Amino acid sequence: MDFRILDASAFYAGVPFGSSDDCYTTSLVYEEIKHIKKNHDALGTLLETNRLKIMDPDKESTDRAIISAKETGDFQQLSKQDISIIALCINLNGEIISDDFAITNVSKNLGLKISPIMTNNFQDVGKWVHYCPGCRTNHTTGKECPMCGTLLKRKLLKGQSSTIPINK
């Protein structure tokens, strides 16, 4: 069975408030968004009617999400909340509702279902590489080229694997 798993952007866009579908989020995301529509206690109503379920992923799913985020090069861009959403999707085999590119990229590389809220569907997914515009070398991480000291830039290598040589 598929479940809708909402990140913070889904709540800010009002997704659960205009839908009768059940949805899930993690306690980390709930802490981030619990102030939304506080005057009307909309989140409280969703919780009381069991349309919003708060669940945290298991350690194995969290570890898998972190490993994948590091493999794609998105780990630095993801918050603990973002990782928890990806991990919960792994856990429940659900569908993430998000407009976050890093969440989308990691999720698609894991083969998870993800739907955008207000943006166009992200077509280009792959792995990030850090490159030096000065000496034209590629690196897995870093802010500064270890060879010449130039500030590194990031580019997305589209597709699953890269044939570009990476300097450690």
FIKOLZA-1660 file (N, C-alpha, C; in steps of 0.1 Angstrom, whole numbers, plus 5000, padded with zeros to 4 digits):
% residues 168
   i   px   py   pz ch aa at
   1 5008 4988 5000  A  M  N
   1 5000 5000 5000  A  M CA
   1 5009 5012 5000  A  M  C
   2 5005 5022 4992  A  D  N
   2 5013 5035 4992  A  D CA
   2 5007 5045 5002  A  D  C
   3 5017 5053 5007  A  F  N
   3 5013 5063 5017  A  F CA
   3 5019 5076 5012  A  F  C
   4 5012 5087 5014  A  R  N
   4 5017 5100 5011  A  R CA
   4 5026 5105 5023  A  R  C
   5 5038 5108 5021  A  I  N
   5 5047 5112 5031  A  I CA
   5 5051 5127 5028  A  I  C
   6 5048 5136 5038  A  L  N
   6 5049 5150 5035  A  L CA
   6 5061 5156 5042  A  L  C
   7 5068 5164 5034  A  D  N
   7 5079 5172 5040  A  D CA
   7 5073 5185 5044  A  D  C
   8 5082 5194 5050  A  A  N
   8 5077 5207 5054  A  A CA
   8 5070 5215 5043  A  A  C
   9 5076 5215 5031  A  S  N
   9 5071 5223 5020  A  S CA
   9 5056 5219 5017  A  S  C
  10 5053 5206 5019  A  A  N
  10 5039 5202 5016  A  A CA
  10 5029 5208 5026  A  A  C
  11 5034 5210 5038  A  F  N
  11 5025 5216 5048  A  F CA
  11 5024 5231 5046  A  F  C
  12 5035 5237 5042  A  Y  N
  12 5034 5252 5039  A  Y CA
  12 5026 5255 5027  A  Y  C
  13 5025 5245 5017  A  A  N
  13 5017 5246 5006  A  A CA
  13 5002 5243 5008  A  A  C
  14 4999 5237 5020  A  G  N
  14 4985 5234 5024  A  G CA
  14 4981 5221 5019  A  G  C
  15 4989 5212 5015  A  V  N
  15 4986 5199 5009  A  V CA
  15 4976 5191 5019  A  V  C
  16 4980 5189 5031  A  P  N
  16 4971 5180 5040  A  P CA
  16 4958 5187 5043  A  P  C
  17 4957 5200 5043  A  F  N
  17 4945 5207 5047  A  F CA
  17 4934 5207 5036  A  F  C
  18 4938 5205 5024  A  G  N
  18 4928 5205 5013  A  G CA
  18 4926 5191 5008  A  G  C
  19 4929 5181 5015  A  S  N
  19 4928 5167 5010  A  S CA
  19 4922 5158 5021  A  S  C
  20 4915 5148 5017  A  S  N
  20 4910 5138 5027  A  S CA
  20 4918 5126 5028  A  S  C
  21 4929 5126 5020  A  D  N
  21 4938 5114 5021  A  D CA
  21 4946 5114 5034  A  D  C
  22 4949 5102 5039  A  D  N
  22 4958 5100 5050  A  D CA
  22 4972 5103 5046  A  D  C
  23 4980 5109 5055  A  C  N
  23 4994 5112 5052  A  C CA
  23 5002 5110 5065  A  C  C
  24 5015 5109 5062  A  Y  N
  24 5025 5107 5073  A  Y CA
  24 5036 5118 5072  A  Y  C
  25 5042 5120 5083  A  T  N
  25 5053 5128 5084  A  T CA
  25 5061 5123 5096  A  T  C
  26 5073 5129 5098  A  T  N
  26 5081 5125 5110  A  T CA
  26 5080 5135 5121  A  T  C
  27 5085 5131 5133  A  S  N
  27 5084 5140 5144  A  S CA
  27 5093 5152 5142  A  S  C
  28 5104 5150 5135  A  L  N
  28 5113 5161 5132  A  L CA
  28 5106 5172 5123  A  L  C
  29 5099 5167 5113  A  V  N
  29 5092 5177 5105  A  V CA
  29 5080 5183 5112  A  V  C
  30 5073 5175 5120  A  Y  N
  30 5062 5180 5128  A  Y CA
  30 5067 5191 5138  A  Y  C
  31 5078 5190 5144  A  E  N
  31 5083 5200 5153  A  E CA
  31 5086 5213 5145  A  E  C
  32 5090 5211 5132  A  E  N
  32 5093 5223 5124  A  E CA
  32 5081 5230 5119  A  E  C
  33 5070 5223 5117  A  I  N
  33 5058 5229 5111  A  I CA
  33 5046 5231 5121  A  I  C
  34 5047 5227 5133  A  K  N
  34 5036 5226 5142  A  K CA
  34 5029 5240 5145  A  K  C
  35 5036 5251 5141  A  H  N
  35 5030 5264 5143  A  H CA
  35 5020 5268 5132  A  H  C
  36 5020 5260 5121  A  I  N
  36 5011 5263 5110  A  I CA
  36 4996 5262 5114  A  I  C
  37 4989 5272 5110  A  K  N
  37 4974 5273 5112  A  K CA
  37 4971 5270 5127  A  K  C
  38 4980 5275 5136  A  K  N
  38 4978 5272 5150  A  K CA
  38 4965 5279 5155  A  K  C
  39 4961 5290 5150  A  N  N
  39 4949 5297 5154  A  N CA
  39 4937 5288 5152  A  N  C
  40 4937 5280 5141  A  H  N
  40 4925 5272 5138  A  H CA
  40 4928 5257 5143  A  H  C
  41 4939 5254 5148  A  D  N
  41 4943 5241 5153  A  D CA
  41 4941 5230 5142  A  D  C
  42 4944 5234 5129  A  A  N
  42 4943 5225 5118  A  A CA
  42 4951 5213 5119  A  A  C
  43 4963 5214 5124  A  L  N
  43 4972 5202 5126  A  L CA
  43 4966 5193 5137  A  L  C
  44 4960 5199 5147  A  G  N
  44 4954 5191 5158  A  G CA
  44 4942 5183 5152  A  G  C
  45 4934 5189 5144  A  T  N
  45 4923 5183 5138  A  T CA
  45 4928 5171 5129  A  T  C
  46 4938 5173 5121  A  L  N
  46 4943 5162 5113  A  L CA
  46 4948 5150 5122  A  L  C
  47 4955 5154 5133  A  L  N
  47 4959 5143 5142  A  L CA
  47 4948 5136 5148  A  L  C
  48 4938 5143 5153  A  E  N
  48 4926 5137 5160  A  E CA
  48 4918 5128 5151  A  E  C
  49 4917 5132 5138  A  T  N
  49 4909 5124 5129  A  T CA
  49 4918 5113 5122  A  T  C
  50 4930 5112 5127  A  N  N
  50 4940 5102 5122  A  N CA
  50 4943 5103 5107  A  N  C
  51 4941 5115 5102  A  R  N
  51 4945 5118 5088  A  R CA
  51 4959 5121 5087  A  R  C
  52 4965 5125 5098  A  L  N
  52 4980 5128 5098  A  L CA
  52 4986 5119 5109  A  L  C
  53 4995 5111 5105  A  K  N
  53 5002 5102 5114  A  K CA
  53 5017 5106 5115  A  K  C
  54 5022 5106 5127  A  I  N
  54 5036 5110 5129  A  I CA
  54 5043 5097 5132  A  I  C
  55 5053 5094 5124  A  M  N
  55 5060 5082 5126  A  M CA
  55 5075 5084 5122  A  M  C
  56 5084 5078 5130  A  D  N
  56 5098 5080 5127  A  D CA
  56 5103 5067 5120  A  D  C
  57 5112 5069 5111  A  P  N
  57 5118 5057 5104  A  P CA
  57 5127 5049 5113  A  P  C
  58 5129 5036 5109  A  D  N
  58 5139 5028 5116  A  D CA
  58 5153 5032 5112  A  D  C
  59 5162 5027 5120  A  K  N
  59 5177 5031 5119  A  K CA
  59 5182 5026 5105  A  K  C
  60 5178 5014 5101  A  E  N
  60 5182 5008 5088  A  E CA
  60 5178 5017 5076  A  E  C
  61 5166 5022 5076  A  S  N
  61 5161 5031 5066  A  S CA
  61 5169 5044 5066  A  S  C
  62 5171 5049 5078  A  T  N
  62 5178 5062 5080  A  T CA
  62 5192 5061 5075  A  T  C
  63 5199 5050 5078  A  D  N
  63 5213 5047 5073  A  D CA
  63 5213 5046 5058  A  D  C
  64 5203 5040 5052  A  R  N
  64 5202 5038 5038  A  R CA
  64 5200 5052 5031  A  R  C
  65 5192 5060 5037  A  A  N
  65 5190 5074 5032  A  A CA
  65 5202 5082 5032  A  A  C
  66 5210 5081 5043  A  I  N
  66 5222 5089 5045  A  I CA
  66 5233 5084 5035  A  I  C
  67 5234 5071 5033  A  I  N
  67 5244 5066 5024  A  I CA
  67 5240 5070 5009  A  I  C
  68 5228 5070 5006  A  S  N
  68 5224 5074 4992  A  S CA
  68 5226 5089 4990  A  S  C
  69 5223 5097 5001  A  A  N
  69 5225 5111 5000  A  A CA
  69 5240 5114 4998  A  A  C
  70 5249 5107 5004  A  K  N
  70 5263 5109 5003  A  K CA
  70 5267 5105 4989  A  K  C
  71 5262 5094 4984  A  E  N
  71 5265 5089 4970  A  E CA
  71 5261 5099 4960  A  E  C
  72 5250 5105 4961  A  T  N
  72 5245 5115 4951  A  T CA
  72 5252 5129 4953  A  T  C
  73 5258 5131 4964  A  G  N
  73 5264 5144 4967  A  G CA
  73 5254 5154 4973  A  G  C
  74 5243 5149 4977  A  D  N
  74 5232 5158 4982  A  D CA
  74 5233 5160 4997  A  D  C
  75 5241 5152 5004  A  F  N
  75 5240 5151 5019  A  F CA
  75 5242 5165 5025  A  F  C
  76 5251 5173 5020  A  Q  N
  76 5253 5186 5026  A  Q CA
  76 5241 5195 5025  A  Q  C
  77 5233 5193 5015  A  Q  N
  77 5221 5201 5013  A  Q CA
  77 5209 5197 5021  A  Q  C
  78 5209 5185 5027  A  L  N
  78 5198 5179 5034  A  L CA
  78 5198 5182 5049  A  L  C
  79 5187 5185 5054  A  S  N
  79 5186 5187 5069  A  S CA
  79 5182 5173 5075  A  S  C
  80 5182 5172 5088  A  K  N
  80 5178 5160 5095  A  K CA
  80 5164 5157 5091  A  K  C
  81 5156 5167 5090  A  Q  N
  81 5142 5165 5087  A  Q CA
  81 5140 5159 5073  A  Q  C
  82 5148 5164 5063  A  D  N
  82 5148 5159 5050  A  D CA
  82 5152 5144 5049  A  D  C
  83 5163 5141 5056  A  I  N
  83 5168 5127 5057  A  I CA
  83 5157 5118 5063  A  I  C
  84 5150 5123 5074  A  S  N
  84 5139 5115 5080  A  S CA
  84 5128 5112 5071  A  S  C
  85 5125 5122 5062  A  I  N
  85 5114 5120 5052  A  I CA
  85 5117 5109 5042  A  I  C
  86 5130 5110 5037  A  I  N
  86 5134 5100 5027  A  I CA
  86 5134 5086 5034  A  I  C
  87 5139 5085 5046  A  A  N
  87 5140 5073 5053  A  A CA
  87 5126 5067 5056  A  A  C
  88 5116 5076 5060  A  L  N
  88 5103 5071 5062  A  L CA
  88 5097 5065 5049  A  L  C
  89 5100 5072 5038  A  C  N
  89 5095 5067 5025  A  C CA
  89 5101 5053 5022  A  C  C
  90 5113 5051 5025  A  I  N
  90 5120 5037 5024  A  I CA
  90 5112 5028 5033  A  I  C
  91 5110 5032 5045  A  N  N
  91 5103 5023 5055  A  N CA
  91 5089 5019 5051  A  N  C
  92 5081 5029 5046  A  L  N
  92 5067 5026 5043  A  L CA
  92 5064 5023 5028  A  L  C
  93 5075 5024 5020  A  N  N
  93 5073 5023 5005  A  N CA
  93 5061 5032 5001  A  N  C
  94 5063 5045 5005  A  G  N
  94 5053 5054 5002  A  G CA
  94 5056 5064 4990  A  G  C
  95 5050 5075 4990  A  E  N
  95 5052 5085 4980  A  E CA
  95 5055 5098 4987  A  E  C
  96 5067 5104 4984  A  I  N
  96 5070 5117 4991  A  I CA
  96 5064 5128 4983  A  I  C
  97 5058 5138 4990  A  I  N
  97 5053 5150 4984  A  I CA
  97 5062 5161 4989  A  I  C
  98 5070 5167 4979  A  S  N
  98 5080 5177 4982  A  S CA
  98 5084 5185 4970  A  S  C
  99 5088 5197 4972  A  D  N
  99 5094 5205 4961  A  D CA
  99 5109 5207 4963  A  D  C
 100 5115 5199 4972  A  D  N
 100 5129 5201 4974  A  D CA
 100 5137 5192 4964  A  D  C
 101 5147 5199 4957  A  F  N
 101 5154 5192 4947  A  F CA
 101 5163 5181 4953  A  F  C
 102 5170 5184 4964  A  A  N
 102 5179 5174 4970  A  A CA
 102 5171 5162 4975  A  A  C
 103 5159 5164 4981  A  I  N
 103 5151 5152 4985  A  I CA
 103 5147 5144 4972  A  I  C
 104 5143 5152 4962  A  T  N
 104 5139 5145 4949  A  T CA
 104 5150 5137 4943  A  T  C
 105 5162 5143 4942  A  N  N
 105 5173 5137 4936  A  N CA
 105 5177 5124 4943  A  N  C
 106 5178 5124 4957  A  V  N
 106 5181 5112 4964  A  V CA
 106 5170 5102 4963  A  V  C
 107 5158 5106 4964  A  S  N
 107 5146 5097 4963  A  S CA
 107 5146 5090 4950  A  S  C
 108 5147 5097 4939  A  K  N
 108 5147 5091 4926  A  K CA
 108 5159 5082 4923  A  K  C
 109 5170 5085 4929  A  N  N
 109 5182 5076 4928  A  N CA
 109 5180 5063 4936  A  N  C
 110 5171 5064 4946  A  L  N
 110 5167 5052 4954  A  L CA
 110 5156 5044 4947  A  L  C
 111 5150 5050 4937  A  G  N
 111 5138 5044 4931  A  G CA
 111 5125 5046 4938  A  G  C
 112 5125 5056 4947  A  L  N
 112 5113 5059 4954  A  L CA
 112 5103 5068 4946  A  L  C
 113 5090 5068 4949  A  K  N
 113 5080 5076 4943  A  K CA
 113 5081 5090 4949  A  K  C
 114 5081 5100 4941  A  I  N
 114 5080 5114 4946  A  I CA
 114 5072 5123 4937  A  I  C
 115 5064 5131 4943  A  S  N
 115 5056 5141 4935  A  S CA
 115 5058 5155 4939  A  S  C
 116 5059 5164 4930  A  P  N
 116 5061 5178 4933  A  P CA
 116 5048 5184 4937  A  P  C
 117 5049 5196 4944  A  I  N
 117 5037 5203 4948  A  I CA
 117 5034 5214 4938  A  I  C
 118 5043 5224 4937  A  M  N
 118 5040 5235 4929  A  M CA
 118 5050 5237 4917  A  M  C
 119 5061 5229 4917  A  T  N
 119 5071 5230 4907  A  T CA
 119 5068 5220 4896  A  T  C
 120 5075 5221 4885  A  N  N
 120 5074 5211 4874  A  N CA
 120 5082 5199 4879  A  N  C
 121 5078 5188 4874  A  N  N
 121 5084 5175 4878  A  N CA
 121 5099 5176 4875  A  N  C
 122 5108 5173 4884  A  F  N
 122 5122 5173 4882  A  F CA
 122 5126 5162 4873  A  F  C
 123 5132 5165 4862  A  Q  N
 123 5136 5155 4852  A  Q CA
 123 5150 5151 4854  A  Q  C
 124 5159 5161 4857  A  D  N
 124 5173 5158 4857  A  D CA
 124 5177 5154 4871  A  D  C
 125 5180 5142 4873  A  V  N
 125 5186 5137 4886  A  V CA
 125 5199 5130 4883  A  V  C
 126 5207 5129 4893  A  G  N
 126 5220 5123 4891  A  G CA
 126 5229 5124 4903  A  G  C
 127 5242 5126 4901  A  K  N
 127 5251 5128 4912  A  K CA
 127 5258 5141 4910  A  K  C
 128 5261 5147 4921  A  W  N
 128 5268 5160 4922  A  W CA
 128 5283 5157 4922  A  W  C
 129 5291 5166 4915  A  V  N
 129 5305 5166 4916  A  V CA
 129 5310 5180 4918  A  V  C
 130 5320 5181 4926  A  H  N
 130 5326 5194 4929  A  H CA
 130 5338 5196 4919  A  H  C
 131 5338 5207 4912  A  Y  N
 131 5349 5208 4902  A  Y CA
 131 5356 5222 4904  A  Y  C
 132 5369 5222 4900  A  C  N
 132 5377 5233 4901  A  C CA
 132 5377 5240 4887  A  C  C
 133 5372 5253 4886  A  P  N
 133 5373 5260 4874  A  P CA
 133 5387 5264 4870  A  P  C
 134 5396 5264 4880  A  G  N
 134 5410 5268 4878  A  G CA
 134 5418 5257 4871  A  G  C
 135 5420 5246 4878  A  C  N
 135 5428 5235 4873  A  C CA
 135 5420 5224 4866  A  C  C
 136 5407 5226 4866  A  R  N
 136 5398 5216 4859  A  R CA
 136 5399 5202 4864  A  R  C
 137 5399 5201 4877  A  T  N
 137 5399 5188 4884  A  T CA
 137 5385 5186 4891  A  T  C
 138 5381 5174 4893  A  N  N
 138 5369 5170 4899  A  N CA
 138 5371 5164 4913  A  N  C
 139 5362 5167 4922  A  H  N
 139 5364 5163 4936  A  H CA
 139 5351 5158 4942  A  H  C
 140 5351 5149 4951  A  T  N
 140 5338 5144 4957  A  T CA
 140 5332 5154 4967  A  T  C
 141 5341 5161 4974  A  T  N
 141 5336 5171 4984  A  T CA
 141 5346 5183 4985  A  T  C
 142 5342 5192 4993  A  G  N
 142 5351 5203 4996  A  G CA
 142 5346 5216 4991  A  G  C
 143 5352 5227 4997  A  K  N
 143 5349 5240 4993  A  K CA
 143 5360 5247 4985  A  K  C
 144 5372 5242 4987  A  E  N
 144 5384 5247 4980  A  E CA
 144 5392 5236 4974  A  E  C
 145 5397 5239 4962  A  C  N
 145 5405 5229 4955  A  C CA
 145 5418 5226 4963  A  C  C
 146 5421 5213 4966  A  P  N
 146 5433 5209 4973  A  P CA
 146 5445 5211 4965  A  P  C
 147 5444 5212 4952  A  M  N
 147 5455 5213 4943  A  M CA
 147 5460 5228 4940  A  M  C
 148 5450 5237 4938  A  C  N
 148 5454 5251 4935  A  C CA
 148 5447 5261 4944  A  C  C
 149 5438 5257 4953  A  G  N
 149 5432 5267 4962  A  G CA
 149 5420 5274 4957  A  G  C
 150 5416 5272 4944  A  T  N
 150 5404 5279 4939  A  T CA
 150 5391 5274 4945  A  T  C
 151 5381 5282 4947  A  L  N
 151 5368 5278 4952  A  L CA
 151 5362 5268 4943  A  L  C
 152 5357 5257 4948  A  L  N
 152 5351 5247 4940  A  L CA
 152 5336 5251 4937  A  L  C
 153 5332 5246 4925  A  K  N
 153 5318 5248 4921  A  K CA
 153 5312 5234 4920  A  K  C
 154 5298 5233 4920  A  R  N
 154 5291 5220 4919  A  R CA
 154 5284 5219 4906  A  R  C
 155 5284 5207 4900  A  K  N
 155 5275 5205 4888  A  K CA
 155 5269 5191 4889  A  K  C
 156 5258 5190 4883  A  L  N
 156 5250 5177 4884  A  L CA
 156 5254 5168 4872  A  L  C
 157 5259 5156 4875  A  L  N
 157 5261 5147 4865  A  L CA
 157 5249 5139 4863  A  L  C
 158 5242 5140 4852  A  K  N
 158 5229 5134 4849  A  K CA
 158 5231 5119 4847  A  K  C
 159 5222 5111 4852  A  G  N
 159 5223 5097 4850  A  G CA
 159 5228 5090 4863  A  G  C
 160 5229 5077 4863  A  Q  N
 160 5232 5069 4875  A  Q CA
 160 5247 5069 4878  A  Q  C
 161 5256 5068 4868  A  S  N
 161 5270 5067 4871  A  S CA
 161 5278 5077 4863  A  S  C
 162 5289 5080 4868  A  S  N
 162 5297 5090 4861  A  S CA
 162 5310 5084 4856  A  S  C
 163 5314 5089 4844  A  T  N
 163 5327 5084 4839  A  T CA
 163 5338 5095 4841  A  T  C
 164 5334 5106 4847  A  I  N
 164 5343 5117 4849  A  I CA
 164 5353 5113 4861  A  I  C
 165 5366 5114 4859  A  P  N
 165 5375 5110 4870  A  P CA
 165 5374 5120 4881  A  P  C
 166 5374 5114 4893  A  I  N
 166 5373 5122 4906  A  I CA
 166 5386 5122 4913  A  I  C
 167 5391 5133 4917  A  N  N
 167 5403 5133 4925  A  N CA
 167 5399 5133 4940  A  N  C
 168 5405 5126 4948  A  K  N
 168 5401 5125 4962  A  K CA
 168 5407 5136 4970  A  K  C
% end
